């Protein structure tokens, strides 16, 4: 190849390089700005379903009897049974029965027939596990009680006995002392009344009682149950005057 051809070749190479540079410059100068992204529609916020309305508690019913000024409330499904009495003296007794058919409370007006002796029976050491002050419409305390009275309250008492514990839940306006037995009583001016799990709590064959528990701890634990709360509410609803 002649020297002239070599020159020509170098020029072509230079022009080609220049063309690439110019072309690169032109491309760079003509580059378009990036397009703005299309607006996006925000996703709808998740909706929270409306809460289910809380079920309304069925109304309690107030038990009344034409022969008595007393009344009290019972939960839905509970019943009150007439256990008889003495109309002449105005003494009547009623059982409060749960939906399973268990009589858990007894109400008595003008309680009679109290008495008894301890003999060799073990002494019950009484522990008040729970107590709730109550207002009993129509209640007026006996002016001359045989023992000192306190304001009415719902009280749960537990005593340790052989093999376990015996308990009693009642409306009470006194504080019984430790003995082989005590009574769950109210002392209104109309005469003794009782609204409780049982009238008499004693150490005579306590394991035969429906309110016997295998241990003191289990007797105390009963005060944490829903059934116990219902019994407290029933007892607290007593009125000595017709509403």
C-alpha positions as CSV (number, residue, x, y, z in Angstrom):
1,X,0.0,0.0,0.0
2,X,1.4,3.5,-0.9
3,X,1.9,6.2,1.7
4,X,-1.0,8.2,0.3
5,X,-3.4,5.4,0.9
6,X,-2.2,5.2,4.4
7,X,-3.0,8.9,5.0
8,X,-6.4,8.4,3.5
9,X,-7.0,5.5,5.8
10,X,-6.0,7.5,8.9
11,X,-8.3,10.3,7.8
12,X,-11.2,8.0,7.5
13,X,-10.5,6.8,10.9
14,X,-10.3,10.3,12.3
15,X,-13.6,11.3,10.5
16,X,-15.3,8.3,11.8
17,X,-14.1,9.1,15.3
18,X,-15.3,12.7,14.9
19,X,-18.6,11.5,13.6
20,X,-19.1,9.4,16.6
21,X,-18.2,12.3,18.9
22,X,-20.5,14.6,17.1
23,X,-23.2,12.1,17.0
24,X,-22.7,11.5,20.7
25,X,-22.9,15.2,21.3
26,X,-26.0,15.5,19.2
27,X,-27.6,12.6,21.0
28,X,-26.7,14.0,24.3
29,X,-28.0,17.5,23.4
30,X,-31.3,16.1,22.1
31,X,-32.1,13.7,25.0
32,X,-35.6,14.1,26.3
33,X,-36.4,14.7,30.0
34,X,-38.0,11.6,31.6
35,X,-41.7,11.7,31.6
36,X,-43.5,12.3,35.0
37,X,-45.0,9.2,36.4
38,X,-48.8,8.9,35.9
39,X,-50.7,9.8,39.1
40,X,-51.7,6.8,41.2
41,X,-55.0,6.4,43.0
42,X,-54.4,5.6,46.7
43,X,-55.7,2.2,47.7
44,X,-58.8,2.5,49.8
45,X,-58.2,2.1,53.6
46,X,-59.2,-1.3,54.9
47,X,-62.6,-1.1,56.6
48,X,-63.1,-2.5,60.1
49,X,-66.4,-4.3,60.5
50,X,-68.7,-2.8,63.0
51,X,-68.5,-4.6,66.4
52,X,-71.3,-6.9,67.2
53,X,-73.7,-5.4,69.7
54,X,-73.2,-6.8,73.2
55,X,-75.9,-9.2,74.2
56,X,-78.3,-7.6,76.7
57,X,-78.6,-9.3,80.0
58,X,-82.1,-10.8,80.5
59,X,-84.0,-9.0,83.2
60,X,-84.1,-10.4,86.7
61,X,-87.6,-11.0,88.1
62,X,-88.8,-9.9,91.6
63,X,-90.5,-12.5,93.6
64,X,-93.5,-11.5,95.7
65,X,-96.2,-13.3,97.7
66,X,-99.5,-11.8,98.7
67,X,-99.0,-13.1,102.3
68,X,-95.8,-11.3,102.8
69,X,-94.4,-7.8,102.6
70,X,-91.0,-9.2,101.6
71,X,-89.7,-9.6,98.1
72,X,-86.4,-10.4,96.3
73,X,-85.0,-10.8,92.8
74,X,-84.0,-14.0,91.0
75,X,-82.0,-14.5,87.8
76,X,-83.6,-15.7,84.5
77,X,-84.2,-19.5,84.7
78,X,-84.2,-19.6,88.5
79,X,-87.5,-20.4,90.4
80,X,-88.9,-19.9,93.9
81,X,-90.8,-22.8,95.5
82,X,-93.2,-22.6,98.4
83,X,-91.9,-24.7,101.3
84,X,-95.0,-24.2,103.5
85,X,-95.4,-22.4,106.8
86,X,-97.8,-21.3,109.4
87,X,-100.3,-18.6,108.2
88,X,-101.5,-18.0,111.8
89,X,-98.1,-16.9,112.9
90,X,-97.1,-15.4,109.6
91,X,-94.2,-17.8,109.1
92,X,-93.5,-18.8,105.5
93,X,-90.6,-20.5,103.8
94,X,-89.4,-20.4,100.2
95,X,-86.6,-22.1,98.4
96,X,-84.6,-20.4,95.7
97,X,-83.7,-23.0,93.0
98,X,-81.2,-22.7,90.2
99,X,-81.8,-23.9,86.6
100,X,-80.3,-27.3,87.5
101,X,-82.9,-27.9,90.2
102,X,-80.6,-27.3,93.1
103,X,-82.1,-25.3,96.1
104,X,-79.2,-22.9,97.0
105,X,-81.0,-20.4,99.2
106,X,-83.9,-20.4,101.6
107,X,-86.0,-17.4,102.8
108,X,-88.0,-17.7,106.0
109,X,-90.2,-15.1,107.7
110,X,-90.7,-15.2,111.5
111,X,-88.3,-18.0,112.1
112,X,-89.2,-20.3,115.0
113,X,-88.0,-23.4,116.9
114,X,-84.4,-22.3,117.6
115,X,-82.4,-24.0,120.3
116,X,-80.1,-26.8,121.0
117,X,-77.0,-27.7,123.0
118,X,-73.4,-28.4,121.9
119,X,-72.5,-31.2,124.3
120,X,-69.3,-32.7,123.1
121,X,-69.5,-31.3,119.5
122,X,-66.3,-29.6,118.3
123,X,-66.2,-25.8,118.3
124,X,-66.4,-24.1,115.0
125,X,-63.8,-21.3,114.5
126,X,-65.7,-18.9,112.3
127,X,-63.8,-16.9,109.6
128,X,-65.6,-14.2,107.6
129,X,-64.2,-14.7,104.2
130,X,-66.3,-12.1,102.3
131,X,-68.8,-9.4,103.4
132,X,-70.9,-6.8,101.5
133,X,-72.9,-4.0,103.2
134,X,-76.5,-3.8,101.9
135,X,-79.5,-1.5,102.1
136,X,-82.7,-3.5,102.9
137,X,-85.7,-1.2,102.2
138,X,-88.2,-1.6,105.1
139,X,-85.7,-3.2,107.5
140,X,-85.8,-1.8,111.0
141,X,-83.6,-3.6,113.6
142,X,-85.1,-5.2,116.7
143,X,-84.9,-2.7,119.5
144,X,-84.1,-5.3,122.1
145,X,-82.1,-8.1,120.5
146,X,-80.6,-10.9,122.5
147,X,-77.2,-10.2,121.0
148,X,-75.5,-7.0,119.7
149,X,-76.4,-6.2,116.1
150,X,-74.4,-4.7,113.3
151,X,-75.6,-3.1,110.0
152,X,-77.1,-5.8,107.6
153,X,-74.6,-7.3,105.2
154,X,-74.2,-10.3,103.0
155,X,-71.5,-12.4,104.7
156,X,-69.7,-15.6,103.8
157,X,-68.4,-17.6,106.7
158,X,-66.1,-20.6,106.6
159,X,-65.1,-23.0,109.4
160,X,-62.5,-25.8,109.3
161,X,-63.9,-29.1,110.3
162,X,-62.6,-32.7,110.2
163,X,-61.9,-33.6,106.6
164,X,-62.6,-30.2,105.1
165,X,-64.6,-27.1,105.8
166,X,-68.2,-26.0,106.1
167,X,-69.5,-22.7,104.8
168,X,-72.6,-20.5,105.0
169,X,-73.7,-17.5,103.0
170,X,-76.4,-15.3,104.4
171,X,-77.9,-11.9,105.1
172,X,-76.9,-11.2,108.6
173,X,-77.0,-8.4,111.2
174,X,-75.1,-10.1,114.0
175,X,-71.6,-11.6,114.5
176,X,-71.9,-15.1,116.0
177,X,-69.2,-16.3,118.4
178,X,-67.2,-19.5,118.0
179,X,-69.3,-22.4,119.1
180,X,-70.4,-25.8,117.9
181,X,-73.1,-24.1,115.9
182,X,-74.4,-20.7,114.8
183,X,-77.5,-19.4,113.0
184,X,-77.8,-17.3,109.9
185,X,-80.4,-14.8,110.9
186,X,-81.7,-11.2,110.6
187,X,-83.3,-9.5,113.6
188,X,-85.9,-7.1,112.2
189,X,-88.6,-5.7,114.5
190,X,-91.2,-7.9,112.9
191,X,-89.5,-11.1,114.2
192,X,-86.5,-13.2,113.2
193,X,-86.0,-13.7,109.5
194,X,-83.6,-15.8,107.5
195,X,-82.3,-15.5,103.9
196,X,-79.3,-17.9,103.6
197,X,-77.9,-21.1,102.3
198,X,-79.0,-22.8,105.5
199,X,-80.4,-21.7,108.9
200,X,-78.0,-23.6,111.1
201,X,-74.4,-24.3,110.6
202,X,-72.9,-26.9,113.0
203,X,-70.2,-29.4,113.6
204,X,-72.5,-32.3,113.8
205,X,-71.6,-34.5,110.8
206,X,-70.6,-31.5,108.7
207,X,-69.6,-33.7,105.8
208,X,-73.3,-34.5,105.3
209,X,-74.1,-30.8,104.7
210,X,-74.6,-29.6,101.1
211,X,-72.2,-26.7,102.0
212,X,-69.3,-29.0,103.0
213,X,-66.1,-28.5,101.0
214,X,-63.0,-30.9,100.9
215,X,-60.8,-28.1,102.2
216,X,-60.8,-24.5,103.5
217,X,-59.1,-23.3,100.4
218,X,-61.8,-24.8,98.2
219,X,-64.5,-23.2,100.4
220,X,-62.8,-19.8,100.0
221,X,-62.4,-20.4,96.2
222,X,-66.2,-20.7,95.9
223,X,-66.4,-17.0,96.6
224,X,-64.7,-16.4,93.2
225,X,-67.3,-18.2,91.2
226,X,-70.1,-16.8,89.0
227,X,-72.7,-18.8,91.0
228,X,-71.5,-17.1,94.2
229,X,-71.9,-13.7,92.7
230,X,-75.5,-14.5,91.7
231,X,-76.3,-15.6,95.2
232,X,-74.8,-12.4,96.6
233,X,-77.0,-10.4,94.3
234,X,-80.1,-12.4,95.2
235,X,-79.5,-11.9,98.9
236,X,-78.8,-8.2,98.4
237,X,-82.1,-7.6,96.7
238,X,-84.3,-8.4,99.7
239,X,-86.9,-5.8,100.7
240,X,-89.0,-5.8,103.8
241,X,-91.7,-3.7,102.1
242,X,-93.7,-4.3,99.0
243,X,-92.1,-2.3,96.1
